[in-house]
Amino acid sequence: MSLWGVRLVGLQLSLSCCWAFSCHNTPSSPDFSLPGDYLLAGMFPLHSAPLEARGRPTVTFCDRSNSFNGHGYHLFQAMRFSIKEINNSTALLPNVTLGYELYDVCSESANMYATLSILSTLGRRYVEIQGDPAHFSPAMVAVIGPDITSHALTTAAVLSPFLVPLVSYGASSMVLNARRLYPSFLRTISSDKHQVDILVLLLQRFGWVWISIVGGEGDYGEVGIQELEYQVTRQGICVAFRDIVPFSARPGDERMQSMIRCLVQARTTVVVVYSGRQVARVFFESVVLAKLTAKVWIATEDWAISSHINSVPGIQGIGTVLGVAIPHRHVPGLKEFEEAYVRANKGVLRPCPQGSWCSSNQLCTECWAFTAQAMPTLAEFSMSSAYNAYQAVYAVAHGLHQLLGCASGACSRGRVYPWQLLEQIRKVNFLLHKNAVTFNDDGSTLSNYDIIAWDWSGPKWTFRVIGSSSPFSVSLDINTTKIRWHGNANQVPTSVCSRDCPEGHQRVIIGFHHCCFECVPCEAGTFLNKSDPYRCRPCGKEEWAPERSETCFPRIVVFLTWQEPVSLVLLAANTLLLVVVAGTAGLFAWHLDTPVVRSAGGRLCFLMLGSLAGGTWGLYGFFGEPTLPTCLLRQGLFSLSFAIFLSCLTVRSFQLVFIFKFSARLPTFFRAWVQNHGAGLFVMISSTTQLLICLVWLAVWTPLPTREYRHFPQLVVLGCTEANSLGFMLAFTYNGLLSVSAFAWSYLGKDLPENYNEAKCVTFSLLLNFVSWIAFFTMATVYQGKYLPAVNALAMLSSLSGCFSGYFLPKCYVILCRPDLNSTEHFQASIQDYTRRCGST
């Protein structure tokens, strides 16, 4: 602040104080003043002014037309008692006497008057500010109070530029945590930040997630419910209804009736009332008038155990009241001190002149009229608050003790500047009746809260301490058996918009609040993570989950193993076929020059048998875990081998038909065919074509090991990708064309000589081939499990064994069982018979 700014503030404060002192210059009551070496100011609400919105500036006369505040009276006496104790102590501030000036701060105007009085220089009736603010020395070295946040904010804002220590015993609002704005503010009560954390834990402890919040007008209530709403929302609790009770509200008026109607429509069982005592009373009187019952009311420390609230007529029927309260602390000797004050001879008060300030700020008419039989009761709530005021005075005394160097046994009494004392108060750390007193970085003392429950089971109201919080970590310890819930069942009420979903059901939000939802089961392959109940998450690729699952399970990896029974059967059959093919090759080699072998194709039979053997080797690739070599060989080797066999079969059938039916008609073509080795050339060209198709297939559409996830949710089926490729379809189509060609030429030779007539057997073999592959592709469209390779292998084995049986087994039968038919004479006779039949037709 610039020097001109300081002078301007000084001028304004001087004018204000001059108005206050000159216009209302009357002596104060002796109970409000005590001379001493160092003076402390005390600000206490001995009276309560009506809460109402003002339309024009007014001055409130506390001692006139205002109700006496017994709670403030106990705070007032607690400061007087603590000063007396300290002055009588030889250990704390020896040879130093503390004095005080006490003020009744029943209203904003009275609070401002007291604040300006505190800043006045000793012996003067105005505020004088020097050029150097560090040497500003008001009459009061420190201030105790005020009680409520709105008054504390005003006083702290005025005193903070001068760093006059202000130690409040009741203002808990979080707004006062701002050290930059209120550097001289301290308090002997926890900040509302800690109280809000405890309220959130209390709601969570009982599972209440659908609540209403009602606050009182003013910084305490409005800032409190703002922070509470922010914190509960972060914890997943929904605020269905939120409203502020204005100062101008009256029990049952239109504003309160509207609020109660909205509260009922919100359908919440739990209502948090974050308000001061006076506004809370208006609210609960309206609740009683509206006959609103069967709810759980959560109280803040300002009204949780206040007789101002529990004395509302009919309040015992509203439901269950739980709350946060300052732990009960006892000020030893305070009760006796108050009783002695009542018994003391205080003389007779003279009437105050009309318009005099003597009846407003430093006068309490009711206090002079108390008797031993008629005096304010020092209840637990007032005793706990009085302890905070008592503690505040001792904190200032210990700071002054350090500043004056009293540790040596004698204090050096000199001028004390407020900023010096503030620095020492912040550092205090002492025990007061076994309770540690120290200030944290926010200027608040570290203290815990009691969790209380109202109890109407006896003849009059009382409360039970059901738990407590820790001052060092945000945690609660609650004994729920001590709570008497409303209702006959004595069960914990629920406060939810929608009940929890069954396991494996996600919440689908209805409306604006995430607490209102429908339950929808999670689909198969998804699961509900408890950390996010609003979305079913898909399982990983290697996992699966049934419907309504809360976890995923590892998929089982399956493939056609060598040990499967079906595998053993196919392997045995394939090996047997391979052995029979090899034996047939040996048999044909032994009888190579016989008519049966020559009519079957001679040396071409070995190529046919070799191709069948190659096809059987391809079948072994279908068993075991698929690898790149097995995927490359199993279909490709079969396709090429079977194409060679079909090429040989086609050209063999073609030659027989051409020799017997067309050689005489086309002699030139026949000679060219024989001279140029047409049969071998055809087989080579046809086989080479299939070889090129297979090479392109394996190069472009390379069959790779694959993991199939789609068809079986709980399985991973290992296989190869060849069935999905264009190359496989081209190779299969080519073999199909060769099969049709072989079938056609075989059928055309159905009337050839008996020893050359292979139509029936070949036709049967090729039909078996067609049926096998049709069955395989039909099965592949409806089944994709681990046994599909077995079906594929069976189709290939059927084709191979069918072709072998249809072409070679009849010849083996003749060679082994009918050697009489394996003679040149028999074949010549068969040809002659065919020639006669053809000639007759």
Residue, then its C-alpha position, 0 to 999 in steps of 0.5 A: m500500500s502506498l503512503w497516500g493510500v495509508r493516509l487515506v485509510g487513516l482519514q476514513l477510519s478516523l472519521s468513522c471512529c470520531w463518529a462512533f466515540s464523539c456521538h456516543n460518548t458514555p462510560s462502559s460497564p465495569d464488567f466489560s473493561l479491565p485495566g492492565d499492562y497490555l490490553l486484549a479485546g474480546m468480541f462476544p454475541l451477548h445479544s441476538a439481533p433479528l436476522e433480516a435483510r436491511g433496506r437502509p443503513t441502521v445502527t443496532f442497539c444490542d441491549r435494546s429490543n434484542s434477545f439475550n444470548g446465553h451462549g454468548y454470555h458463557l463465552f464472555q465469562a470464559m475470557r474474563f475467567s482466563i484473564k483472571e487465571i493468567n494474572n494470578s499465574t506466576a509461570l505465565l507472564p510473571n510481573v505482567t498484568l493483562g487487561y481487556e475491553l469486551y464488546d457485545v457484537c450482536s450485529e454488523s454495525a456493533n461489530m464494526y463499532a467494536t473493530l474501530s474501537i480496537l484500532s484506536t490509540l490508547g487514550r485517544r478516540y480516533v485511529e491514528i496511522q503513522g507513515d511507517p505502519a510497522h510502528f502502528s500501536p493500537a490500544m489492543v495488542a490482540v483480539i479474541g473473536p468474533d463468533i460467526t464468519s460474517h463478523a469475522l470476515t469484516t473484522a479480519a479485513v479491517l485488522s489484517p492491513f495492520l497485522v493485529p492478531l485476531v484469534s476467533y473461537g467460532a468462525s470456521s469458514m474456509v474463506l478465512n483460510a486465505r492467508r493473503l487476504y487475512p494474514s493476521f487471522l487465527r482460530t482455535i476451531s478447525s476449518d470447515k474444510h476438515q468438517v466437510d471431509i468428515l461429513v463426506l466420510l459420514l455419508q460414505r460410511f452408511g452408503w448414502v449417495w442420494i442427498s439434499i443439501v440445505g445451507g444458511e445464508g451467509d459465508y458459513g452456509e453458502v461457502g460450506i455447501q459449495e465445498l460440500e457439494y464439490q467434495v461429495t460429487r467427487q466421491g460419487i454422491c449425487v445432490a438431488f436438491r440444494d437450496i439456501v435459507p435466506f436471513s429474511a425467511r420466517p417459519g412457514d412463509e411462502r419461501m420456506q413452504s416452496m423449499i419444503r415442497c421441493l425437498v419432498q419431491a427430491r425423494t432423498t432420505v438424507v438431508v445435510v443442513y449446513s447453517g448457523r443456529q438462527v437460520a437452522r431454527v427457522f428451517f426446522e420450525s418450517v419442517v415441523l410445520a410441514k410434518l416432514t418426518a422419517k428422514v436423516w438430518i446431518a448437522t454441522e458443528d454450529w447447531a448439532i448439539s445446540s439447545h437453540i435447535n433441539s428446543v424447537p417444539g415437535i422436532q423430536g418427530i422429524g426422524t434421526v439427527l446425526g451430526v458433527a460436534i466440537p469434542h466436549r472440553h471442560v474449562p475447570g473453574l468456569k462454572e464456579f466463576e459464573e456462580a461467583y459473578v452472580r453472587a457478587n454485589k454489582g451495584v445498581l445500573r443507572p438508566c442510559p440516556q436515550g440514544s446513548w451507545c452505553s446500552s449497545n456495545q458494552l452493557c448487559t442489563e440482563c447480566w446484572a439481574f441474574t440470581a443463583q436460581a435464574m442464570p444461564t445453564l452452562a450446557e456441553f455445547s456452550m462449555s466446548s465453545a467456551y473452551n475455544a475462547y479460553q484457549a484463544v486467550y491462552a494462545v495470545a498469552h503464550g505468544l506475549h510470554q515469548l515476545l517479552g522474554c518471560a522465560s527467564g522468570a521476569c518479563s521485559r515490559g516494553r511497547v508491543y507492536p501487533w505484527q511482532l505478537l502475531e509472529q509469536i502466536r503463530k509459533v506457540n506450542f503448549l499444553l492446556h489441560k493436557n490438550a496440545v495447542t498449536f496452529n497449522d499453516d492455515g492458522s487453525t488449531l488441529s482438533n478432532y470432531d465428535i460424531i453425535a446422534w440425538d437421543w429422545s428415548g428419555p424424558k428430555w433431549t440428549f445426545r450420544v457420542i457415537g464416534s470421532s474423527s482423527p485430526f491428523s488423517v481424515s478417518l472416522d471411527i463410529n459405533t453404529t450400535k449406539i444409534r437409535w434410527h427412526g422407525n420400528a425396525n431400527q435399521v440404517p435407512t437407505s438414501v439412493c435414487s436407484r438400488d444397486c444393480p445385480e452382478g454383471h449389470q451396467r448402470v444406464i443413467i436416467g436423467f441428469h444424475h448418475c445415481c439414477f439408472e437402469c440395470v442392463p446385463c453385460e453381453a457375452g464377451t464383456f465384463l463389468n469392472k467395479s471401478d466403472p459400473y456404468r460401462c461393460r468393458p470388452c474382454g481382451k482378445e485372449e479372454w472370454a466372459p459369459e453374460r452378466s460377468e464381472t471378470c474375464f477368463p482366459r480362453i482355452v487354446v485348442f487344436l487337433t492334437w496327435q492324441e485325439p481319438v479321431s486323430l489316431v483313427l485318421l492317422a492309422a487309416n492314412t498310414l495304412l493307405l500309404v503302406v497299401v500304396a507302397g505295396t501296390a507299387g511293389l506288386f506292379a513293379w514285380h508284374l510290370d510286363t503283365p497285361v493287367v499292368r500294361s493295360a493300367g498304364g504301365r510305368l504311368c502307374f508308378l507316377m499315379l501311385g507316387s502322387l497318391a503317396g504324396g497326397t497321403w503325406g500331406l495329411y500329416g500336416f493337419f495334426g498337432e499345433p499349426t506351424l508355418p511349414t505344416c500350413l504350407l504343405r498340407q493343402g499344397l502337397f495334396s492339391l499338387s499330388f491329386a492334380i497329378f493323379l487326376s491328370c494321369l487318370t484323365v489321359r488314361s481314360f482318354q487314350l482308351v476311349f480314343i483307341f477303341k472308338f476314334s483311332a480308325r476315324l482319326p488315324t492322323f491324330f492318333r499317330a501324332w498323339v503316339q509319336n509325340h508322347g501325348a499322354g506324357l506331355f498332357v500329364m506334364i502340362s497339367s501338373t505344371t499348371q497346378l504347380l504354378i497355381c500352388l506356387v502363386w497361392l503359397a507366395v501371394w496368399t501364404p497360408l499362415p498359422t491363425r488364431e480364430y476367436r469369433h465362433f467359440p467365445q471361450l476357445v482359441v482355435l488354432g488353424c491355417t488361413e488357406a481355406n479363406s484364400l483365392g489361391f486355395m480356391l483356384a487350386f481346388t477349382y482346377n482339381g475339380l475340372l480335372s475330376v469332371s474331365a476324368f469322370a467324363w472320359s471314364y463314362l464314355g468308356k463304359d462299353l469298352p472291353e471288360n479288361y479295359n472298362e474302368a468306368k464303374c470303378v472310376t465313376f464311383s471313385l470320383l463320385l466319392n471324391f465329389v461327395s467328400w468335398i461337398a460334405f467338407f465345405t458344407m461342414a465348414t460353413v456351419y462349424q469352425g471348431k478344432y475338429l474341422p481339420a479332421v473333417n478336411a483330412l477325412a475328405m482328402l483321405s476319402s478322395l485318395s482312398g477312393c481313387f486308389s480303390g477304384y483304379f488299383l484295387p481291381k487290378c491288384y485283385v486280378i494279379l493276386c487272386r485271378p492270375d488266369l485273367n492276367s494273360t495275353e489270351h484272355f485280353q485278346a479274347s476280350i478285344q475280339d468279343y468287343t470287335r464282334r459286338c461293334g461289328s454287329t451294331 
